[in-house]
């Protein structure tokens, strides 16, 4: 009896010593914020009493960064590693998750997994530091076993001809299961691996500048005037100096299917924007030569549908290391207004009058952006704009037979995610250049007399003058937003 008690006590001492001597190697994690989460997992394991072998040391021993199947046993034996750990960080709806998968240091088998969750990146990192050891240690301890005897070790030929563990299938006659899909514990169910690949909601406050350059070539009887100043003085152009006037706006994107626990078409959503000009002005002169300022306002509204397609996800089942390549397709409606006070225009010399314009259009856009890392993306885009109208004031002043102005847009975006500062926050710097083109022609209304009694001499613009117009804009914008 005494001998049995001594043996049992010795076994307990051996178990405690083995647990305190656990050595693990942690491979680089994947997913957003993976490096920071991995740091906390390693810290938690170390504080719990584990020895964490540097992955640089593992790679040096194996002679490569990504281990082959036959490398694990060799590296584990050389560095006395009990288990290898890899992790994947993901975001599903409002929760951040890291899934830890462990494989034995002796056999090629996966020995278990654990999921740790938090409502934010900061909460996840705290949870990893405080619970990683208690989640991992029992798995490693239960899988610990003496190494096989030398006679039982496979030969070099056996290793070369060995079928990889992930291709072996089930040899016990039992139904195959996937531990990663089945495991549910008090830290939450395993995350959907694709749930974090789309933002469900993105909203941003944007500010910047917009510069307008409206150039008008005067035609008389269908031909460009050799010297239009003889007929029309200085051409009625509108060009802002420098970077133009200020602009403030709001941009929102919502992808309803991405809110679901099991996403349904999470790449299809709605996008809308509104921008308001600040400080735009228009100065001209009266027929007597006195300078006057015309009341000026500028605003833009857009709404449409957007398909944000994850190309790497389609080609590879998910981008590696937080990287991603997205293609964006847009279709929608837009209204770009640059308005002048008509009462103020009536006081101006008519040969210098530039009309209020409201470009309404259908927008068809195509763009792409690439995430070079978990936090930095660069994108380019282009769009064709089919005009629907230029506004009633523009028709009355410069020609009722004017056709809608069509045009195009090109732009680029630089985006940086600031999850390390505040989860979900991002900044974006954008450059856009866009143009509308049309020809103003047809009868004009009069500034004062009713249209029915308007003569050519009293009209806003004398006949048969035609204006071939290009209305060009350059926008610089900095946006600060939040993604959910």
C-alpha positions in Angstrom: 0.0 0.0 0.0 2.8 2.4 0.9 4.6 1.6 -2.3 1.5 2.5 -4.3 1.1 5.8 -2.5 4.7 6.6 -3.2 4.3 5.7 -6.9 1.1 7.8 -7.1 2.8 10.8 -5.4 5.8 10.4 -7.8 3.4 10.4 -10.8 1.8 13.7 -9.6 5.2 15.2 -9.2 6.2 14.1 -12.7 3.0 15.5 -14.1 3.5 18.9 -12.5 7.1 19.0 -13.6 6.1 18.1 -17.2 3.5 20.8 -17.2 5.9 23.4 -16.0 8.4 22.4 -18.6 6.1 22.6 -21.6 7.9 24.0 -24.7 5.9 25.3 -27.7 6.6 27.1 -30.9 4.1 29.7 -32.2 4.0 30.2 -36.0 3.1 33.6 -37.4 -0.7 34.3 -37.1 -2.9 35.3 -40.1 -5.7 37.7 -40.3 -6.3 41.3 -39.3 -4.3 42.6 -36.3 -2.6 39.2 -36.2 0.9 40.4 -35.2 -0.5 42.2 -32.1 -2.8 39.4 -31.1 0.1 36.9 -31.4 2.2 39.1 -29.1 -0.4 38.8 -26.4 -0.8 35.0 -26.9 2.9 34.5 -26.5 3.0 36.8 -23.5 0.2 34.9 -21.9 1.8 31.5 -22.5 5.1 32.8 -21.1 3.6 34.3 -18.0 1.8 30.9 -17.4 5.1 29.1 -17.3 5.5 27.8 -20.8 8.7 28.2 -22.8 8.0 29.7 -26.2 10.6 28.9 -28.8 11.2 31.7 -31.2 9.9 30.9 -34.7 13.1 32.3 -36.1 14.9 29.5 -34.3 12.4 27.0 -35.7 12.9 28.3 -39.2 16.7 28.2 -38.8 16.6 24.6 -37.7 14.3 23.6 -40.5 16.1 25.7 -43.1 12.8 27.3 -44.3 10.1 29.6 -42.9 7.2 27.4 -43.8 7.8 23.9 -42.5 7.2 20.8 -44.5 5.4 17.8 -43.1 8.6 15.9 -42.4 10.2 18.9 -40.7 8.0 18.9 -37.6 9.3 15.8 -35.9 12.9 16.7 -36.7 12.6 20.3 -35.4 10.6 19.2 -32.3 13.3 16.6 -31.5 16.2 19.1 -32.0 14.5 21.9 -30.0 12.6 19.8 -27.5 9.2 21.2 -28.6 6.1 19.6 -27.3 3.6 21.4 -29.6 3.3 23.8 -32.5 0.7 26.5 -32.4 -0.8 28.5 -35.3 -3.5 31.1 -35.1 -6.0 32.9 -37.3 -7.6 36.2 -36.3 -11.0 37.1 -37.7 -13.8 39.5 -37.2 -17.4 38.4 -37.3 -20.0 41.1 -36.9 -19.1 42.9 -33.6 -16.7 40.2 -32.2 -13.0 39.6 -32.8 -11.8 36.0 -32.6 -8.5 34.2 -32.6 -8.5 30.4 -33.3 -5.5 28.6 -32.0 -4.7 25.2 -33.6 -2.2 22.9 -32.0 -0.3 20.0 -33.5 1.9 17.5 -31.7 5.6 17.9 -31.7 6.2 14.1 -32.1 3.4 12.9 -34.4 1.9 14.9 -37.4 -1.5 15.0 -35.8 -3.5 18.0 -34.7 -4.1 17.6 -31.0 -6.7 20.3 -30.4 -7.8 23.8 -30.8 -9.2 26.7 -28.8 -11.0 30.0 -29.6 -10.7 33.2 -27.7 -13.0 36.2 -28.4 -13.5 39.8 -27.5 -15.8 42.6 -28.5 -12.9 44.7 -29.8 -9.2 44.2 -30.7 -8.2 45.6 -27.3 -10.6 43.2 -25.5 -9.3 40.3 -27.6 -5.7 41.1 -26.8 -6.5 41.3 -23.0 -8.3 38.0 -23.2 -5.4 36.3 -25.0 -2.9 37.5 -22.4 -5.1 36.3 -19.5 -6.5 33.0 -20.8 -4.1 31.7 -23.5 -2.2 29.6 -21.0 -5.2 28.0 -19.4 -6.6 27.2 -22.9 -3.4 25.7 -24.3 -1.7 24.0 -21.4 -4.3 21.2 -20.9 -4.2 20.3 -24.6 -0.4 20.1 -24.7 -0.3 18.2 -21.4 -2.9 15.6 -22.5 -1.1 15.0 -25.8 2.4 14.6 -24.2 3.8 11.1 -24.5 7.3 9.6 -24.5 8.9 9.6 -27.9 8.9 6.3 -29.8 11.9 4.0 -29.4 14.6 4.2 -32.0 13.5 0.9 -33.5 10.0 2.3 -34.1 11.2 5.5 -35.9 10.4 5.5 -39.6 13.1 5.3 -42.1 14.1 8.0 -44.6 12.3 6.1 -47.3 9.2 5.8 -45.2 9.2 9.6 -44.6 9.6 10.4 -48.3 6.8 8.1 -49.3 4.5 9.1 -46.4 1.0 10.3 -47.3 0.5 13.8 -45.8 -1.6 13.8 -42.6 -4.2 16.1 -44.2 -4.8 13.6 -47.1 -5.0 10.4 -45.1 -8.7 10.5 -44.4 -10.3 8.3 -41.8 -8.9 4.8 -41.4 -11.0 3.7 -38.3 -14.3 3.2 -40.2 -15.9 6.1 -38.3 -17.6 9.1 -39.8 -15.1 11.9 -40.5 -15.5 15.1 -38.5 -13.9 18.5 -38.5 -12.8 19.6 -35.0 -12.6 23.2 -36.1 -16.2 23.3 -37.1 -17.5 21.2 -34.2 -15.7 22.8 -31.2 -17.8 25.2 -29.2 -16.6 26.3 -25.8 -17.3 29.1 -23.3 -15.3 31.5 -25.4 -17.7 31.3 -28.3 -18.2 29.2 -31.4 -15.5 29.0 -34.0 -15.8 32.1 -36.3 -16.9 31.9 -39.9 -13.6 32.2 -41.8 -15.2 34.5 -44.4 -17.2 36.6 -42.1 -14.5 39.3 -41.7 -13.8 39.8 -45.3 -16.4 42.5 -45.8 -17.4 45.5 -43.8 -21.1 45.6 -43.0 -21.1 49.4 -42.6 -18.7 52.1 -43.5 -19.5 55.8 -42.7 -17.0 58.6 -43.1 -16.9 62.4 -42.7 -15.0 63.9 -45.6 -13.5 67.3 -46.1 -11.3 68.9 -48.7 -11.3 71.2 -51.7 -13.0 71.3 -55.1 -11.7 73.4 -58.0 -13.9 74.2 -61.0 -12.7 75.1 -64.5 -15.6 75.8 -67.0 -14.3 76.6 -70.4 -16.6 77.8 -73.2 -15.7 78.1 -76.9 -17.9 80.5 -78.8 -19.3 79.3 -82.2 -21.1 81.6 -84.6 -23.1 79.9 -87.4 -21.6 76.6 -86.5 -18.0 77.8 -86.7 -15.6 78.8 -84.0 -15.2 82.5 -83.9 -11.8 83.7 -85.1 -11.8 86.3 -82.4 -14.7 85.8 -80.1 -13.8 88.9 -78.1 -15.0 91.0 -81.0 -18.5 89.5 -80.6 -18.5 88.5 -77.0 -15.8 90.2 -75.1 -14.0 87.8 -72.8 -15.4 84.4 -73.1 -17.9 83.6 -70.3 -15.6 81.2 -68.5 -15.5 80.3 -64.8 -12.1 79.3 -63.4 -11.3 79.1 -59.7 -7.7 79.8 -58.6 -5.5 77.6 -56.6 -7.2 74.5 -55.2 -10.6 76.1 -55.4 -13.1 76.3 -52.6 -13.7 74.1 -49.5 -16.0 71.1 -49.3 -17.5 69.1 -46.5 -19.5 65.9 -46.8 -20.7 62.5 -45.6 -20.2 59.1 -47.3 -21.9 55.9 -46.2 -21.8 52.3 -47.4 -24.0 49.5 -46.1 -23.8 45.8 -47.0 -26.9 44.2 -45.4 -25.8 40.6 -46.0 -22.6 41.1 -44.1 -24.5 41.7 -40.8 -25.7 38.1 -40.8 -23.8 35.5 -38.7 -23.7 33.4 -41.9 -23.2 36.2 -44.6 -25.5 36.2 -47.6 -24.1 38.1 -50.6 -22.0 40.3 -48.2 -20.4 41.9 -51.2 -23.6 43.7 -52.5 -24.6 46.9 -50.9 -25.8 50.5 -51.1 -23.6 53.6 -51.2 -24.6 57.2 -50.9 -22.8 60.5 -50.4 -23.6 64.2 -49.9 -21.1 67.1 -50.3 -21.6 70.8 -49.7 -19.3 73.5 -51.0 -17.8 76.1 -48.6 -16.6 79.5 -49.8 -17.4 79.3 -53.5 -17.8 82.7 -55.2 -18.4 84.3 -58.5 -17.4 87.9 -59.2 -18.3 89.7 -62.4 -19.2 93.3 -63.6 -22.4 95.2 -64.4 -22.9 96.8 -67.8 -21.5 100.0 -66.3 -18.3 98.3 -65.3 -19.0 98.0 -61.6 -17.8 94.9 -59.8 -20.4 92.7 -58.2 -20.4 89.4 -56.4 -23.0 86.8 -57.3 -24.3 84.5 -54.6 -22.8 81.0 -55.2 -23.5 77.5 -53.9 -22.3 74.0 -54.7 -23.5 70.6 -53.6 -23.4 67.0 -54.8 -25.6 64.0 -54.1 -25.1 60.4 -55.2 -26.8 57.1 -54.5 -26.4 53.7 -56.0 -25.6 50.0 -55.6 -22.1 48.6 -55.2 -20.6 45.2 -55.7 -17.4 44.8 -53.7 -15.9 41.6 -54.9 -13.0 39.9 -53.0 -10.9 38.5 -55.9 -8.4 36.7 -53.8 -11.2 35.2 -51.8 -12.6 33.7 -55.0 -9.3 32.6 -56.4 -7.6 31.3 -53.2 -10.4 30.9 -50.6 -9.2 34.0 -48.8 -6.3 36.5 -49.0 -3.2 35.5 -47.0 -1.6 37.5 -44.2 -4.4 40.1 -44.2 -3.9 41.0 -47.9 -6.8 41.4 -50.2 -7.6 42.4 -53.8 -11.0 43.8 -54.4 -12.8 44.8 -57.6 -15.7 47.3 -57.2 -18.6 47.8 -59.6 -21.0 50.8 -59.1 -24.3 51.8 -60.7 -26.4 54.7 -59.6 -27.6 58.3 -59.9 -25.8 61.6 -59.2 -26.6 65.3 -59.1 -23.8 67.9 -59.3 -25.0 71.4 -58.8 -23.0 74.7 -59.1 -25.6 77.4 -58.7 -25.6 81.2 -59.0 -28.2 83.6 -57.8 -30.3 84.4 -60.8 -31.4 87.8 -59.4 -27.7 88.6 -59.1 -27.0 87.5 -62.7 -29.7 89.9 -63.9 -27.5 92.8 -62.7 -24.4 91.5 -64.6 -23.2 92.3 -68.1 -24.8 89.5 -70.1 -21.7 88.8 -72.1 -20.0 87.6 -68.9 -22.9 85.6 -67.5 -22.2 82.0 -66.6 -25.4 80.1 -65.9 -26.3 78.0 -62.8 -25.7 74.3 -63.7 -27.2 71.1 -62.3 -25.6 68.1 -63.9 -27.9 65.1 -63.3 -26.5 61.7 -64.5 -26.5 58.0 -64.4 -23.2 56.6 -63.1 -21.4 53.4 -64.2 -18.2 52.8 -62.3 -15.4 50.3 -62.1 -12.5 50.2 -59.6 -10.0 48.1 -57.8 -8.1 48.3 -54.6 -5.3 46.2 -53.0 -4.5 45.8 -49.4 -0.7 45.7 -49.2 -0.9 44.7 -45.5 -3.6 44.4 -42.9 -3.9 48.2 -42.6 -2.9 49.9 -45.9 -4.7 49.8 -49.2 -4.4 51.6 -52.5 -7.1 51.9 -55.1 -7.9 53.4 -58.5 -11.3 53.8 -60.1 -13.1 55.2 -63.2 -16.7 56.0 -64.1 -18.8 57.0 -67.1 -21.6 59.5 -66.5 -24.5 59.5 -68.9 -26.2 63.0 -68.6 -29.8 63.4 -67.8 -30.1 67.2 -67.7 -28.3 70.5 -66.9 -31.1 72.3 -65.0 -33.8 74.7 -66.1 -31.9 77.9 -65.3 -29.0 76.7 -67.6 -31.4 76.0 -70.4 -33.1 79.4 -70.1 -29.9 81.3 -70.0 -27.8 79.5 -72.6 -30.2 77.5 -74.8 -33.4 75.5 -74.4 -32.2 72.9 -77.0 -29.1 72.0 -75.0 -28.6 68.3 -74.6 -27.6 66.7 -71.2 -23.9 66.9 -70.4 -22.2 63.5 -70.2 -18.7 62.9 -68.9 -16.3 60.7 -67.0 -14.3 60.4 -63.8 -11.0 59.0 -62.7 -9.7 58.8 -59.2 -7.4 57.2 -56.7 -7.6 56.4 -53.0 -5.1 55.7 -50.2 -6.6 54.1 -47.2 -5.1 53.2 -43.8 -7.0 51.3 -41.0 -6.3 52.5 -37.5 -7.5 49.6 -35.5 -4.5 49.9 -33.3 -5.7 53.4 -32.3 -9.5 52.6 -32.2 -11.1 49.5 -33.6 -12.9 50.2 -36.9 -11.4 53.6 -37.5 -9.9 54.4 -40.9 -8.6 57.4 -42.8 -8.7 57.8 -46.6 -7.1 60.4 -48.9 -8.8 60.7 -52.3 -8.1 62.5 -55.6 -10.8 62.8 -58.2 -10.8 64.5 -61.6 -14.1 64.6 -63.5 -15.6 66.4 -66.5 -19.0 67.1 -68.1 -19.2 68.2 -71.8 -22.1 69.5 -73.9 -23.0 72.2 -76.4 -25.4 75.0 -75.3 -27.7 76.0 -78.2 -31.3 76.9 -79.1 -33.5 79.9 -78.1 -32.8 81.7 -74.9 -35.1 83.3 -72.4 -34.8 86.9 -71.3 -33.6 88.2 -68.0 -36.7 90.4 -67.5 -39.3 89.9 -70.2 -41.5 86.8 -70.3 -40.2 84.2 -72.7 -43.2 84.7 -75.0 -42.2 88.3 -75.7 -38.4 87.8 -75.6 -36.6 89.1 -78.6 -33.1 88.1 -79.7 -31.6 91.4 -78.6 -33.1 91.1 -75.1 -32.2 87.5 -74.5 -29.5 86.3 -72.1 -27.4 85.3 -75.1 -27.6 86.6 -78.7 -28.4 84.2 -81.5 -26.8 82.5 -83.3 -24.1 82.1 -80.7 -23.4 78.5 -79.5 -21.2 77.6 -76.6 -19.2 74.4 -76.7 -18.6 73.7 -73.0 -16.3 71.6 -70.9 -17.0 71.7 -67.2 -14.0 70.2 -65.3 -13.5 69.6 -61.6 -10.6 68.5 -59.4 -11.4 67.2 -55.9 -9.0 66.6 -53.0 -10.5 65.0 -50.0 -9.5 63.6 -46.6 -12.0 61.3 -44.9 -12.1 59.9 -41.4 -14.5 57.0 -40.9 -15.6 54.0 -39.0 -16.1 50.5 -40.3 -18.2 47.8 -38.6 
